[in-house]
């Protein structure tokens, strides 16, 4: 699962890859593609009740480390129940 936070539009979208046999149109779900490009990444590890509260501060910390690409959304990648990767878009080199 992915979470996509578009700071420019002030929106948060939950995303999941489409698998063979899925029919998003039947469920009236919108489809799209996560933005490609370079990302600065961080990882939170721990129990969900603890790491979920660290997502916002973790994104803030990563954003202070680089000049981030404000035209692309921030991404949360829910790798496992106890691991969340934080992706901050950076300009391509």
N, C-alpha and C positions, 0 to 999 in steps of 0.2 A: 504494500500500500504506500501511497505517496500523499503528502499534503503540499499544496501549492499556495503560497501567500503572495499575492500581487499587491505590493505597497502602493503603487500608483493608482490602482483601481479600488484599493481598500477591500479586497475580496480574499476569501480562503476557499479553496476547492479541494475536495477529497478525490483522489485518483487511484485507479487500479488498472493494471494491464488487461487487455482483452485477450481471452483465450478462445481457441477453436470451439465453436458451438455456442458461444455467448451471443446474445442478441440485444445489444443496448437500445436499439430503436424500439423494440417491443416494450421496454421498460421506460421509454421516453427519457433516456439518459443522453447527455451530450457527449460527444467524443472529441478528442483533441490530442495534441502531442506536447509533451514537456519540452521546454526550450533546450536546445543543445548548446554546446560551448563549454568553456572552462568554468570550473567551480572550485572554490576553496571549501574543503570538507572537514567536518569534525564529527566525532561519534560520542554518543551518550550510552552508557552501559549501566544497567541496574534494574531494579524492580519498577514496573510501569507507574505505580503511584508516585515514585520519586522522580523518575526521569522526565515524565510529562511536564512537571513543574519547571524543569531546567531547559526546556526547548527555547522559550523566549529569551532568557538571559544568555543561553548559548549562542543563539543567532546574533544577539547584540554584540557579544564578545568577538565573534568571527568578523562581523561587519566593521569593527574598529581596527582590524588587522590589515585590511586592504581597501583599495578604492573599488567598491563593488559596482556592478552593472545594474543601474536602477531601472533599465528597460526590461529586465527579465525578473521573474519571480524567485523568491526564496523557496527552497524545496526541503521537505522533511521526508526521508526515506525510512519507512518502518521495516527494517531488515528482519527483525525477530521480535517476539514479545518483549524482550529485555534489551533491545538495541535499536537506537534511532540515529541515523546519519543526518547531519545538518549540512545543507549545500547552499553556499552563498555565491551567486554568479559574479564572475570577474571578467573584465575585458579579455578577449582572446589575445594571445601574444603574437 
